[in-house]
Amino acid sequence: MKKGIATVAQLDTFDEFIDARSPAEFEEDHIPGAISCPVLDNEQRAIVGTIYKQQSAFEARRIGAAMVAENIARHLRERFQDKPKDWRPLVYCWRGGQRSGSFVTWLRLIGWDACQLEGGYKNWRRMVVTELETLPQRFDLRVLCGATGSGKTRVLEQLAALGAQVLDLEDLAAHKGSVLGALPDRPQPTQKSFETRLYEKLHGFDPARPVFVEAESRKIGRIHLPEGLIAHMRASACVAIEAARDARIEFLVRDYDYLGDDVPDLQNRIEFLRGLQSNEVLERWKELARQRDLHTLYGEFIDLHYDPLYRRSQNRNFARFPDAPSFACDDLTPAGIHGLAQRILAAQA
C-alpha cells in the first residue's frame, strides 16, 4: 500500500477520523466517530463547482485552493494544536481526491502519520451496503410480534436493561413505525445515516447470543430496511405478545400523549389513511381528535385499522409466527412491561 494511503479494512488502526467534505455531506452521513473539518464549506463548494462548470477546471482550482488553504489553516490552529507527535489521523473526502489529499499533505508535513482513505467515503458506503446484505444472517434473531399498542418497543428497552442484546430499529430510524409514528422532537435520519447506524449496531453484537428485534414492515416512516435484514427477520423465530385491548388503549394514550397537543397535526396524520378507511370514519376520527378524546380514537384505531392489518400481516410475512410462544399481558404500565420482559427472557434461556 502506498505510504499515506489506507483502506477501509484498516480503520481500526487510527486515532481519529477527519471528514474533509462539506457540512452538508457530513450531515447526510459519515463514518461513525468522525469529526467534521471541511476544506470547503457548503457555499464555497457550490462556488467552486459553478466556476468549474461555467469557466474552467484551472480557474476552479485557483479560486478553490485559496479557500482550502485558509480552512485547513483554521482547523490546524483550532482543532489540532494539542495533538501529540504520535497522533495518527485518517482523513477522507467523497472519493479520496484533492480535498482529503490536501489535508493529509499538510498533516504529514507537520510530522503526523496522517493517511488518506483510499476511495474516500464512497468506498466506506459501498462496504456498508455490501455488508448489510449478509451481516444480519450471522445472528439468531428473536422477533417480537404483537398488535399496535402492545408495548413492543418498551419491552425491547426492558430486555436491554436486563442484559439482552436488542436491535431497536425504531430508535435507529427515529420513528414509531405506525401512521402516527413521527416523533415530535427527533427528525428521521437520512437513509444512508440509518444504514451506517444499523451496520455499527450489528457489529457490536455477539453472534453466540440471541438478538431481540421488533417485527417491522419494509419501511419505518420513510426509512427502508435493507432486504437482507427483512428476509432474515421474516425467517426467524418469533415471540408473540398478546396484550389486552384496554391495556393497549391505555398504553397508546400514554405513549402518544403528545399527539393531543397538536390537533391539526393529528388530523393530518389521520388523512394518511384515506383510501384505507371510509370518508365517514375519517371525519369521525378527525372530530374525536378535535375533542381530544384519545381513548375513543385509539380504541377505534385498534378495532378498525391496526388489528385487521396485524392479523393479515403476521402469518403472511413471518413464517414461524404460528409456532411462536405467546405471552399474555393485561398490564402495560412500566412495572407490567418489566415483568413481561422478564418472562420473555426467562423463556429464551
Secondary structure in CASP SS format (residue, H / E / C, confidence):
PFRMAT SS
TARGET T0000
AUTHOR 0000-0000-0000
METHOD secondary structure of the structure
MODEL  1
M C 1.00
K C 1.00
K C 1.00
G C 1.00
I E 1.00
A E 1.00
T C 1.00
V H 1.00
A H 1.00
Q H 1.00
L H 1.00
D H 1.00
T H 1.00
F C 1.00
D C 1.00
E E 1.00
F E 1.00
I E 1.00
D E 1.00
A C 1.00
R C 1.00
S C 1.00
P H 1.00
A H 1.00
E H 1.00
F H 1.00
E H 1.00
E H 1.00
D C 1.00
H C 1.00
I C 1.00
P C 1.00
G C 1.00
A C 1.00
I E 1.00
S E 1.00
C C 1.00
P C 1.00
V C 1.00
L C 1.00
D C 1.00
N H 1.00
E H 1.00
Q H 1.00
R H 1.00
A H 1.00
I H 1.00
V H 1.00
G H 1.00
T H 1.00
I H 1.00
Y H 1.00
K H 1.00
Q H 1.00
Q C 1.00
S C 1.00
A H 1.00
F H 1.00
E H 1.00
A H 1.00
R H 1.00
R H 1.00
I H 1.00
G H 1.00
A H 1.00
A H 1.00
M H 1.00
V H 1.00
A H 1.00
E H 1.00
N H 1.00
I H 1.00
A H 1.00
R H 1.00
H H 1.00
L H 1.00
R H 1.00
E H 1.00
R H 1.00
F C 1.00
Q C 1.00
D C 1.00
K C 1.00
P C 1.00
K C 1.00
D C 1.00
W C 1.00
R C 1.00
P E 1.00
L E 1.00
V E 1.00
Y E 1.00
C C 1.00
W C 1.00
R C 1.00
G C 1.00
G C 1.00
Q H 1.00
R H 1.00
S H 1.00
G H 1.00
S H 1.00
F H 1.00
V H 1.00
T H 1.00
W H 1.00
L H 1.00
R H 1.00
L H 1.00
I H 1.00
G C 1.00
W C 1.00
D C 1.00
A C 1.00
C E 1.00
Q E 1.00
L E 1.00
E C 1.00
G C 1.00
G H 1.00
Y H 1.00
K H 1.00
N H 1.00
W H 1.00
R H 1.00
R H 1.00
M H 1.00
V H 1.00
V H 1.00
T H 1.00
E H 1.00
L H 1.00
E H 1.00
T H 1.00
L H 1.00
P H 1.00
Q H 1.00
R H 1.00
F C 1.00
D C 1.00
L E 1.00
R E 1.00
V E 1.00
L E 1.00
C E 1.00
G C 1.00
A C 1.00
T C 1.00
G C 1.00
S C 1.00
G C 1.00
K H 1.00
T H 1.00
R H 1.00
V H 1.00
L H 1.00
E H 1.00
Q H 1.00
L H 1.00
A H 1.00
A H 1.00
L C 1.00
G C 1.00
A C 1.00
Q E 1.00
V E 1.00
L E 1.00
D C 1.00
L H 1.00
E H 1.00
D H 1.00
L H 1.00
A H 1.00
A C 1.00
H E 1.00
K C 1.00
G C 1.00
S C 1.00
V C 1.00
L C 1.00
G C 1.00
A E 1.00
L C 1.00
P C 1.00
D C 1.00
R C 1.00
P C 1.00
Q C 1.00
P C 1.00
T C 1.00
Q H 1.00
K H 1.00
S H 1.00
F H 1.00
E H 1.00
T H 1.00
R H 1.00
L H 1.00
Y H 1.00
E H 1.00
K H 1.00
L H 1.00
H H 1.00
G C 1.00
F C 1.00
D C 1.00
P C 1.00
A C 1.00
R C 1.00
P C 1.00
V E 1.00
F E 1.00
V E 1.00
E E 1.00
A C 1.00
E C 1.00
S C 1.00
R C 1.00
K E 1.00
I E 1.00
G C 1.00
R C 1.00
I E 1.00
H E 1.00
L C 1.00
P C 1.00
E H 1.00
G H 1.00
L H 1.00
I H 1.00
A H 1.00
H H 1.00
M H 1.00
R H 1.00
A C 1.00
S C 1.00
A E 1.00
C E 1.00
V E 1.00
A E 1.00
I E 1.00
E E 1.00
A E 1.00
A C 1.00
R H 1.00
D H 1.00
A H 1.00
R H 1.00
I H 1.00
E H 1.00
F H 1.00
L H 1.00
V H 1.00
R H 1.00
D H 1.00
Y C 1.00
D H 1.00
Y H 1.00
L H 1.00
G H 1.00
D H 1.00
D C 1.00
V H 1.00
P H 1.00
D H 1.00
L H 1.00
Q H 1.00
N H 1.00
R H 1.00
I H 1.00
E H 1.00
F C 1.00
L C 1.00
R E 1.00
G C 1.00
L C 1.00
Q E 1.00
S C 1.00
N H 1.00
E H 1.00
V H 1.00
L H 1.00
E H 1.00
R H 1.00
W H 1.00
K H 1.00
E H 1.00
L H 1.00
A H 1.00
R H 1.00
Q C 1.00
R C 1.00
D C 1.00
L H 1.00
H H 1.00
T H 1.00
L H 1.00
Y H 1.00
G H 1.00
E H 1.00
F H 1.00
I H 1.00
D H 1.00
L H 1.00
H H 1.00
Y H 1.00
D H 1.00
P H 1.00
L H 1.00
Y H 1.00
R H 1.00
R H 1.00
S H 1.00
Q H 1.00
N H 1.00
R H 1.00
N H 1.00
F C 1.00
A C 1.00
R C 1.00
F H 1.00
P H 1.00
D H 1.00
A C 1.00
P C 1.00
S E 1.00
F E 1.00
A E 1.00
C E 1.00
D C 1.00
D C 1.00
L C 1.00
T C 1.00
P H 1.00
A H 1.00
G H 1.00
I H 1.00
H H 1.00
G H 1.00
L H 1.00
A H 1.00
Q H 1.00
R H 1.00
I H 1.00
L H 1.00
A H 1.00
A H 1.00
Q H 1.00
A C 1.00
END
